[in-house]
């Protein structure tokens, strides 16, 4: 497969926040239309930011979880790409045909009460812990290939943390 032209894709981060039980955070998009409104947090990388800095910023903005409450487990070595469907591309405008994402696996060290969807302009109206392998079926179809790749790559982080007690997802 040919590598897509990175200039045509908006630089973005995707965030897999793993609980001590090995489950992953998913949020339900506010004002979503139709089925498949659950996803893991993601967002654009600002000019001058590294992917990790952008990922930690997006985690705090979308989930309310600050850097001190996570350990960085892994960063994908390459970019994962998806194209916007034509109707979405038309509504969005702009120069990009899709997004290229660096994905991060984080271990959440806090408690469920530390999750705050209202820290900034909310993007999610609900959240829950899910098994990583179930998430691709919950996202919009155009993101599924990337999510399936994330499932494969981040599978090792789904094991419960040693000494985990069942209070958290």
N, C-alpha and C positions, 0 to 999 in steps of 0.2 A: 504494500500500500504506500502511496506517496504521502509524504508529510505535507499537511496543509500549509499555506502561506500564513505565518503567524501575524503578519500585518493586517490580515482581514478578520482577525479574531480578537475580541476584547480580552485583555489579561484579567484573570479572575482567580479567586481561591474557592475551594470547596472544603468544608470542615466536617470531619467525623469525630464527634465528641463522645467518647466511650465512658460509660459508667464503670464503677468497680465490678459490677456483675458481668461486664462485657457486652452490654447493650449499647445502642447508639441513639443519640438525640435526634428526633425528627420534629419538625414544626409544621403546622397547617397554615398555608398562606392566607393572609387576610384578603378578602375580596376575590378569592379564587373563583374560577368558573369551571363547572363540570367536575368530573371525577379527577382523581390523581392530584390532590392538592397538598400532599405531604412531601417534604423534602428535608435534606440536611441543609444547614446554613451555608450560604455562599455569598460572594460579593466581589466587586471590582477592586483592583489594586490601584491605589492612588499614585499619581506621578511622584517618583522619588522613593516610594516604598519598596521594600523587598517583599517577596511573597509571604514570608513568615510574619513580618510586621503587619501587613495587610490582613492576614488571617487572624491574628490576635485582635486587631481592631474590629474586624467584622464579628468575631465571636462575642466581644463585649457589646457591640451595637445591637446585634440581632438576638442574642441570648442573655445578655446581661452578666456574662461570666468573665471576670477579669483574669488577666494572665497569671496572677498568683494562685489561682484555683485550678490550673491545668499543668500537666507535664506534656511536653512535645514528645510523641512516640515515633512519628515517621513523617517524612515529606516525600511525595512521589518524585522520582528522579527526572521524569519527563512531564510534558504538558499533555493533558487529555482534552480532546476537542469535541464540541458538538455544534451543529448548525441550528440556527433559528428556523422554525417553520415559516413559510412565506407570509402567512397572515400576521404573525407576530413581528416579523421583520418589517412589514409594511407599517404597522402601528408604531413601532419604535423609531423608525427612521435611523439616521446616523450611518456611519461608514462600515460598520461591522456586519458580517454574515453569520456570526456565531460567537462562541466564547472558547477560550483556551484556559484551562484550569490547572493549577497546582493544588493537589489535595494534601491535607494534613490530618493525621490521626493525633488526637489529644486525649489524655486520660483526665477525667474530671475528678478533682480531689475534694470538691465541696459537697453540699447536700442539695436535695431537690429545691429547698427554699432559697438557694442562691441563684436559681434560674429566674431572671426577670425579663420578660418579653417587652416591657415598657420603658427600658432605659433610654431609648432613642425613639424615633418614629417606628412604631411596631410594624414588623413584616409578617409576624405570625400571630394568630389569635388563640392557638392551643399548641401544646407540645406533649410528647410522651417518649418513653424509652421503647425501642423496638429491637428485634433481632436484625443484625446487619443484612442477612440474606433475604429478609422480607421487604426491604426498602425499595429495590428496583421496581417492584410491582405497584408501589404507591405513588411514584413520581410521574410527571407528564412524560408521555412516550418519547419525545425527542431527547430526553436526558438519560434514558434507560441504558444505553450502551456504556456511557461513562459510569453510571452507578454500578453496573455489572462488573466493570473493571475494578472499581473501588472495592467491591465486595471481595474479589479475588485477592487483591493486593493487601487489604487490611484484615483479612481473616484471622491472622495470629492475635490480633488485639481483642478478639471476641471471647477469649478465655477469661474467667473471673480472676480478679486480683487475689493473690495468696492472702489468706486470712479474711477475705470478704465475708461480711455478715449481711443477710438478706434485707436490710432496711432500704436500700437504694436500688432503682431499676437495674 
